[in-house]
Amino acid sequence: MPRSVDFPEAFSELGQLVGLSRPAGLCFAAIWRAAQAPCADDLTATLGLSRSNVSTALKELRDWGLVSRVRAPGDRKEYFAADPDPWQVLGVMLGAFQRRALSPAIDRLLSAEEGGDARAAALHAALSPLSDRLAALAALPARDLAGAAEWNGGRAEAGGKKKKKKRKE
């Protein structure tokens, strides 16, 4: 039986795939699910991370555009909030992956290609359109990104079944 994984752990694993640190993934998941915007102390207590890990993770999340600072009237603490729309979050993550991981890899392949490496050239030719597509997807508004995810592989739309021809008897 597979072990039970809580949402913060699951999101941190997803975040690591696109270059987000584990503590940042844990903090984002806690912020995203919180009923009220938590402060850094709340995240430290909830997640069991050190205050320095939480502070570094929050800076990373702000740099990525995944969380923003929120102030409560009469309170000096900074609280953190995230966009509740999963498609907006996915768009930010796709864009960050394209900019931070895929684009630099393609640049390195281009350098190898200029050195005469035919396999690097082939891989560069395959990855460049993918990188362009990811950048285009990340730039879409959340509503349009959700629609783009409903790709059906060229088959008829769901519910749009082809009619069978009747046999003549």
Secondary structure, DSSP 8 states (H G I E B T S, - for coil): ------HHHHHHHHHHHTT--HHHHHHHHHHHH-SS--BHHHHHHHH---HHHHHHHHHHHHHHTSEEEEE-TT--SEEEEE-S-HHHHHHHHHHHHIIIIIHHHHHHHHHHHHTT-HHHHHHHHHHHHHHHHHHHHHHS-HHHHHHHTT--TTS--TT----------
